[in-house]
Amino acid sequence: MTRKVSGTAQFDRVSPARALAFATIRATFEDGAFTERAFRAEMSFYAANAQRGRDAASLAKLREESAAILADGLGRPVSVAAMMDAIRFEPYPDALPALTALRERGLRTVCISNWDYELDLVLERIGLAEALDGIVTSAAAGARKPDPAIFATALAVAGCEAGEAIHVGDSDEDVAGARAAGIDVVRIDREGGADVSSLAEIVERMEPEGR
């Protein structure tokens, strides 16, 4: 039997196309003039509107609105450039090894995220893009998690049926959306209390029985 793995985030039709992406990256913010509280308000706004960033023009407008939210929280003007310079992304240490191991087992991996059209550039910068077989954003799919439509797009990219896929996610949206699309879901919480606490455990689950 073959599979695909997707995640917040699949396997060869069990191939790693269940989008591991949602659970693989975290944002870190530098100290200084920008406060965490103001940034979190901007993050909430962006998260709810990321699908609007479908191209350069619409993403530029979305970033202008996001900067305005941040400026309002800080009580002073903030340029888009200053806001973008204050944002950093880095992969979790287990992300690249897990993605690599899944592909070595013949699985396809697809990242599914509520994100603007430039997610591929972010994943390139942090060294994860080459370990993925596909990247599906809400901006490109025209639907955001938990809408099963975005998962249907990911299945098409992975080249598998819902019953051949596994989705790894860290939110209620991941769980509800994957289940609505007929995809098995594994919830990850790095603090514990979910199905797994690391991506290494996903690799272990994909080992053939008796190996």
N, C-alpha and C positions, 0 to 999 in steps of 0.2 A: 504494500500500500504506500502511496506517496502523499506528501503533504506540503503545505505552504504556511509560513508564519508572518503575521502582521502585528503591528503594535503601534502603541503609543510610544504602537507598532503596527514567511510561510515556508513550508517545507516541500522533495520533488513530488509533487502534489501530496505527502506531507513536506513542503519546502518552506524555508524561512520567509514567507511573505506576510506573517501576521505582524503588523507594524510595531516593531520594537521601539520605534522612534519616540513615542510619547514618554516612555519610561527611561529613555536613555540620555536625555540632556537636561541640564538645569541652568537657570540664569543666575549670575552673580552680579551684584551691583557695587560699584565703588563708593566709598565714603566721601564726605566733602559736602559741597553745596546741596547735593540732592539727598533728600531724606527718604528713608525706606517707606514711610507712610504715604508720601506723595507718589512715589514710584509704584506702590501697590495699587493705588487708585488708577494710575495710568495703565498698569498691567491688566486690571479688571476690564477697563474700557476696551483695550486692544483685544483681549481674549474674546469678548462678545462681538467684536466687529472685524476680526482678522480676515474673514471671507470676502470682505469688501476690497481687499488689496489684490485685485485681479491682474493688474498690469502696472507699469511705472507711474502713470498719471494717477490712478486710483489709490495706489499705495502711498504716493506723495501726499495726497489729500488726507488719507487716514493718519499718516504720521504727523501732519500739521495739527489735526484734531487731538491726537494723543499728546503732543507737546503742549497744547492749550490746557488739557486736563492736568498735566504735570505742573505747569506754570500756576494754575489756580491753586493747586495743593501747596506749592511753595510760596505763593504770594509774591511772585516776581516773574518777569519774562524769561522764557526758556526757548531757545531755538531748537529746531529739529536736529541740527548738527550736534549741538551740545547733548541733547537727549540720547542720540544714537551712540555718541562717544562714551556715554556712561554705562552702556549695556555690554555685558560680556557673557559669552556662553562657553561651557566646557562639557565634555562628555563624562558620564559616570565611568569610573575605571573599568567596570565589567562590560561596558557596551561593545567596544570593538572586538575583544576576545570572543564574546558570545556570538556576535554576528558572523565573525570569521569561522567559528566552529560549526555553526549551523549550515553555512554554505559548503563547508568541507564535507558535510553529511548529505549533500545533494539537495538541500532545502533552499527555497527562494524567500528572501526577506523583503518586505515592503513596509515603508513608514507611512502611517496615516496620522494626520495632524490637523487640528483647527488652526490654520496658519495662512499667511499671505503667500503670494506666488514666489517669493524669494527664499523659501525654506531650503531649497537645494543648495543655495549659496552658503547658508548657515552651516548645513551639514558638511559641505566641502571644507569650510574653514576649520571645523573641529575634527576633521579626519574620519567622518563616518559615511560620507556619500558613496565611496567606492566599495563599501561593504554591504550596500543595499542594492536590490534588484529593481526597486521602484520607489517613488516618493509621491504620495497623494495628499494634496492639501484641500482644505475646504474651499479656498479661493478658486482652485482649478475645477473641483468637482461640482461646485455650485450647491453644496450641501455641507452641513457641519455635523459632527457627532453631537447627539446620538442618532441623527437621521441615518437609517440603514442605507440610503443612497450612496453615501461616501464609502461605505464598506463594499457595496456592489462595484464601485469603481476600482477599489483596491483588488478585489477578486479578479476583475478583468485584467488588471496589470500583472497580477500574480499568475494568471492562466490556470485557475483552479475553481472548483465549485466550493460553496460554503462549507459542505461537509468534509472537505479536504484541508480546511484551514484552521489555524489557531490564532486568536488575537491576544496579545499581551498588553494590558493597559493598567493605568493607575488611578482611574477616576470612575465615578458613577456613569458618566457619559460613555466611557469605553465599554463598560459591562452592558448597559442597556442597549447601546447601538449594535454591538456585536451579536448579542442574543436575538435582537429583532431581525438581524440579517441572517440568522441561522448558523452563526459561527460560534464554535466553542471559544470560551474566553478564560484566560488565566489572569487574575488580578495580582499586581505586584505592589508591595508596600515595603519600602526599604527599612522602615521602623518595625516591621513585623505585623502579624495579625491578619495577613491576607494569604493567598494561595502560595506565593513565593515571596522571598525578600531580596532576591538577586537574579540577574539574568543568567548567571551560571546554572541556576536550578532549571531554567528552561532548556538549556543544552542537555542536562541530565535526563529530562523528561523525553527528549527526542531520541535517546539511545535505543537501538533495537532491543527487544526483549531477549534476555539470555546472553547479552553481550558482556 
